[in-house]
Amino acid sequence: MELPIPLYERYIGRSRRPWIALGVCALLFLAPFAIACAHGDLSEILQEGTGRGLLVPPMIITYILLVAPKMTQMGDRVIESFRQIVLVDNVSFDRAIGTAGRVKPRDEAIAIGVGFLVGCLTASRSIGEQISWLALEWFVANGLMFGLLAWTIYASLASTRVTTAVLRQPLRLDPLDITLFEPVGRQSLVVALVFIGGITLSLLLVGVASADSARPEFWLSYLPFVLVPVLIFFLNMYPTHRVIAAARDGEQREAKARIRASYRDLLARRNEGLSIESIPAEISALVAYDQLLQKARTWPYNTAMLRTLGVSLLIPIGTTLVRAAFDFLFK
């Protein structure tokens, strides 16, 4: 069964002509400097350092276009891992995915339009009353950046519906072995790292004054940017965590019920003078199984993923400090 492909995946996540998108990015990089050169403002822009701000939209757009295929691949791996544990045939599985993942082109267009308008409004606050060709170029580029960001966010939210739909299918789930769910953890890690990479790029291009980096208020304002990737990491895994936790809790309830039944059987047989030779071993096995279930992981990540996330969170902080020190030394 051929699944419908949303416009975002067709033109961004699975584009067969990436050179077109990269060509557009190259034009966005060159446009502000070409306009500045044509009007004789290039040397002024380079001396004042405002050119770095003009590079933010093309850099973020290029970054999204480069990481989008990787995020799409991670989504495919999650679906393939789920295909191994669902208790339905491939036709029913594909039908469930197709229904949940169906996205109307109109809705994608609305997301792009809303993002573009937000970007234009944000840019208009910085332009002021004096309009120039350079300001107009930055105005449009900022709108394109926000439009692509909104499109990416909408596509990401739509993809979560697919995971939720799969988790509603009957699953063959072993609470003591959740290896097949780890692609969800890797996908969550990739999404969080993409967000961290975007923050780092912005800090590299915009920069932070050395005086600001020495103020506690700056680091308090930076705290939300650290928390967002962590929230993304866990929120993306939360539906899977709930399914695994429910399966584990069900196994625990059954194990405890069988332990109680075995104890009652042991007492009854002892009172009747019957053999109880096999019952203690059965109880010990059930108790051991219950203890294993108590220690079982219900989040589909491992220590290496968590360590990678923790180290990556330090990258924007280090970037901020290095950039502030560089600006201070070569000011």
C-alpha positions in Angstrom: 0.0 0.0 0.0 1.5 3.4 -1.1 1.3 5.9 1.8 0.4 9.6 1.1 3.5 11.8 1.4 3.0 15.2 3.0 4.4 18.2 1.1 7.1 18.7 3.7 8.5 15.2 3.3 8.2 15.4 -0.5 10.0 18.7 -0.9 12.2 18.9 2.2 12.5 15.6 4.0 12.7 13.4 0.9 13.6 15.8 -1.8 15.2 14.2 -4.9 16.6 17.6 -6.0 18.4 19.0 -3.0 20.5 21.2 -5.3 17.5 23.4 -5.9 17.1 24.1 -2.1 20.8 24.6 -1.7 20.8 27.0 -4.6 18.1 29.1 -3.0 20.1 29.1 0.2 23.2 30.3 -1.7 21.1 33.2 -3.2 19.9 34.1 0.3 23.5 34.2 1.5 24.7 36.3 -1.4 21.7 38.7 -1.7 22.3 41.0 1.2 26.0 41.5 0.3 25.2 42.0 -3.4 22.6 44.6 -2.5 25.0 46.3 0.0 27.8 46.3 -2.6 25.5 47.8 -5.3 24.6 50.7 -2.9 28.1 51.2 -1.6 27.2 50.0 1.9 29.3 46.8 2.0 32.3 48.2 3.8 30.1 49.9 6.4 28.3 46.6 7.1 31.5 44.7 7.4 33.0 47.2 9.8 29.9 47.4 12.0 29.4 43.7 12.1 25.8 43.9 11.1 26.4 41.5 8.3 26.3 38.6 10.8 22.7 39.4 11.6 21.9 39.3 7.9 23.3 35.8 7.7 20.9 34.4 10.4 18.0 33.7 8.1 19.9 31.9 5.3 22.0 30.0 7.9 18.9 28.7 9.8 17.1 27.9 6.5 20.2 25.9 5.3 20.5 24.2 8.6 16.8 23.0 8.5 17.2 21.8 4.9 20.3 19.8 5.9 18.8 18.2 9.0 15.3 17.5 7.7 16.3 14.3 5.8 18.0 13.0 8.9 14.8 13.5 10.9 12.7 11.9 8.2 15.0 8.8 8.3 14.7 8.6 12.0 10.9 8.6 11.7 11.1 5.8 9.1 13.2 3.7 11.5 10.7 4.2 14.3 7.9 3.0 12.0 9.9 -0.1 10.9 10.8 -1.0 14.5 7.1 -0.8 15.4 6.2 -3.0 12.4 8.1 -5.9 14.1 6.0 -5.8 17.3 2.5 -4.9 16.1 0.0 -7.8 16.0 -1.7 -6.8 12.8 -0.9 -7.5 9.2 1.1 -5.1 7.0 -2.0 -3.9 5.1 -3.8 -2.9 8.4 -0.6 -1.4 9.7 0.0 0.8 6.6 -3.7 1.8 6.6 -3.4 3.0 10.3 -0.2 4.9 9.4 -1.7 6.4 6.3 -4.8 7.6 8.1 -2.9 9.1 11.0 -0.2 10.7 8.9 -2.5 12.3 6.3 -1.8 16.0 6.1 -3.8 18.4 4.0 -1.7 20.6 1.7 -4.0 23.5 2.7 -3.0 23.1 6.4 0.7 23.0 5.5 0.2 26.2 3.4 -1.5 27.9 6.4 1.4 26.9 8.7 3.9 28.5 6.2 1.8 31.6 5.8 1.4 32.1 9.5 5.1 31.6 10.1 5.9 34.1 7.2 3.6 36.7 8.7 5.2 36.3 12.2 8.6 36.6 10.6 7.6 39.8 8.8 6.1 41.3 11.9 9.3 40.5 13.9 11.5 42.0 11.2 9.3 45.2 10.9 10.1 46.1 14.5 13.8 46.3 13.6 13.6 48.1 10.3 12.1 51.3 11.6 10.7 54.1 9.3 13.6 54.2 6.8 13.1 51.5 4.1 16.0 50.4 1.9 16.6 47.5 -0.4 18.8 45.8 2.2 16.1 46.2 4.8 13.5 44.8 2.4 15.7 41.8 1.6 16.2 41.0 5.3 12.4 41.5 5.8 11.7 38.8 3.2 14.5 36.5 4.4 13.2 36.7 7.9 9.7 35.8 6.8 11.0 32.8 4.8 13.0 31.6 7.8 9.9 31.8 10.1 7.8 30.2 7.5 10.1 27.2 7.2 10.3 27.0 10.9 6.5 26.9 11.2 6.3 24.3 8.5 8.9 22.1 10.2 7.1 22.4 13.6 3.8 21.5 12.0 5.3 18.5 10.2 6.9 17.3 13.4 3.6 17.6 15.3 1.8 15.7 12.5 4.4 12.9 12.6 3.7 12.4 16.3 0.1 11.4 15.3 1.6 8.4 13.4 3.5 7.2 16.5 0.3 7.6 18.6 -1.7 5.6 16.1 0.8 2.8 16.0 0.9 2.6 19.8 -2.9 2.1 19.8 -2.4 -1.1 17.8 -2.1 -4.5 19.7 1.6 -4.9 20.5 3.8 -7.8 21.3 5.6 -6.2 24.2 8.1 -7.7 26.6 8.6 -5.3 29.5 12.1 -6.8 30.2 13.3 -6.2 26.6 12.4 -2.8 25.1 15.2 -2.8 22.5 12.8 -2.4 19.6 11.5 0.8 21.2 15.0 2.4 21.3 14.6 4.0 17.9 12.0 6.3 19.5 14.7 7.4 22.0 17.2 8.0 19.2 14.6 10.0 17.3 13.9 12.1 20.4 17.7 12.7 20.8 18.1 13.8 17.2 15.2 16.2 17.5 16.7 17.7 20.7 20.2 17.9 19.1 18.7 19.7 16.1 17.2 22.3 18.5 20.5 22.7 20.3 22.3 23.1 17.0 19.9 25.9 16.0 20.6 27.7 19.3 24.3 27.3 18.8 24.2 28.7 15.2 22.2 31.7 16.4 24.7 32.4 19.2 27.6 32.1 16.7 26.1 34.6 14.3 24.5 37.1 16.6 26.9 36.9 19.5 26.7 38.0 23.1 28.5 40.9 24.6 31.1 40.0 27.2 29.5 42.3 29.7 26.2 40.5 29.3 27.7 37.1 29.8 29.0 38.2 33.2 25.5 39.0 34.4 23.4 36.4 36.3 20.3 37.7 34.6 21.7 36.6 31.2 22.1 33.0 32.4 18.7 33.0 33.9 17.2 34.1 30.6 19.2 31.4 28.9 17.8 28.7 31.2 14.6 28.2 29.1 16.7 27.5 26.0 18.4 24.7 28.0 15.1 23.2 29.3 13.4 23.2 25.9 15.6 20.4 24.4 15.2 18.4 27.5 11.4 18.8 27.3 11.5 17.8 23.6 13.6 14.8 24.4 11.2 13.4 27.0 7.9 14.6 25.6 8.6 12.9 22.3 9.1 9.6 24.2 6.2 10.0 26.6 3.5 8.1 24.6 5.9 5.2 24.2 6.8 5.4 27.9 3.1 5.2 28.9 2.6 2.0 26.8 5.7 0.3 28.2 4.8 1.3 31.7 1.3 0.0 31.3 2.6 -3.3 30.0 5.1 -3.6 32.9 2.4 -2.7 35.5 0.1 -5.3 34.0 2.8 -8.0 34.3 3.6 -6.9 37.9 -0.1 -7.2 38.9 -0.3 -10.7 37.3 3.0 -11.8 39.0 1.8 -10.5 42.4 -1.5 -12.3 42.0 0.2 -15.5 41.2 2.5 -15.1 44.2 -0.5 -14.7 46.5 -2.2 -17.7 44.8 0.9 -19.8 45.3 1.2 -18.9 48.9 -2.5 -19.8 49.5 -1.9 -23.1 47.7 1.2 -23.8 49.8 -0.7 -23.2 53.1 -3.7 -25.3 51.9 -1.5 -28.2 50.9 0.5 -28.1 54.1 -2.7 -28.1 56.2 -3.9 -31.1 54.2 -0.5 -32.9 54.6 0.2 -32.9 50.9 3.5 -32.4 49.2 4.7 -28.8 48.8 8.1 -29.6 47.2 7.6 -27.6 43.9 5.8 -24.6 45.3 8.7 -22.7 47.1 10.7 -22.8 43.9 7.7 -21.4 42.0 7.3 -18.6 44.5 11.0 -17.8 44.4 10.8 -17.6 40.6 7.8 -15.3 40.7 9.3 -13.1 43.3 12.5 -12.8 41.2 10.4 -11.9 38.2 8.6 -9.3 40.1 11.8 -7.7 41.2 13.1 -7.7 37.6 9.9 -5.9 36.6 10.4 -3.3 39.3 13.9 -2.5 37.8 12.8 -2.6 34.2 13.1 0.6 32.1 10.0 2.2 30.8 11.7 5.1 28.9 13.1 4.0 25.5 16.6 5.5 25.9 19.8 4.2 27.3 22.7 5.8 29.2 24.6 6.7 26.1 21.7 8.8 24.8 21.3 10.6 28.1 25.0 11.3 28.2 25.0 12.7 24.7 22.1 15.0 25.5 23.8 16.2 28.7 27.1 17.0 26.9 25.3 18.7 24.0 23.5 21.1 26.4 26.9 22.5 27.3 27.8 23.4 23.7 25.7 26.5 23.5 27.0 27.6 26.9 30.6 27.1 25.7 29.8 28.8 22.5 28.5 31.9 24.3 31.5 32.1 26.6 34.0 31.7 23.7 32.2 34.2 21.5 32.0 36.7 24.3 35.7 36.3 25.1 36.6 36.6 21.4 34.6 39.8 21.0 36.2 41.2 24.2 39.8 40.4 23.0 39.4 41.7 19.4 37.0 44.5 20.0 
